[in-house]
Amino acid sequence: MGLKIDKQGRLFVAGGSAGTGRVIDVGTGKVIWNYQITTAPSFVNDVVLPRHYAWFTDSLQALLYGVPLGRHGKPGRPSSFVTLPLTRAWDQVDGFNANGIAQRPNRGALLVINSTSGVLFRVNPQSGRATKVDLGGTSLTAGDGLLVLGKLCTLCRTS
């Protein structure tokens, strides 16, 4: 599913319905870590790499999964990941929910698209509190990914 590469040549991979996240050395193809994030019905869909955690979305559960990143972005052991429930304004509906994820340009909150409702949320990575982002009536239904470039955020849609 979602892929992100860090400055050290490590590829972070969201594992879809397998409920996993992986970290792969792009130079050798070797799997560095395999995280069995959940065994519940899930779809680990996308990943973002802010400074302290690699955050993975789950399109079937109102959760984010965080893999701690140490010095030079070194990913933590498989037993070290955390689960962050999405709360407050987050609205889990039938269908695919949390999908695309990015970090706000100011490096504070996370931005998460709910693909079914078309709502973009600002999520506090410490508490999981989700707040709707006012897009002036624009719906991001089928939103699949986010790319933040400077102060601009670009939406990718599914086909």
Buried (B, 14 or more C-beta within 10 A) or exposed (E): BBEBEBEEEBBBBBBBEBBBBBBBEEEEEEEBBBBEBBEEEBBBBBBBBBEEBBBBBBBBBBBBBBBBBEEEBEBBEBEEBEEBEBEEBBBBEEEBBBBBBBBBEEEEBBBBBBBBBBBBBBBBBEEBBBEBBEEEEEEBBBBBBBEBEEEEBEBEEEE
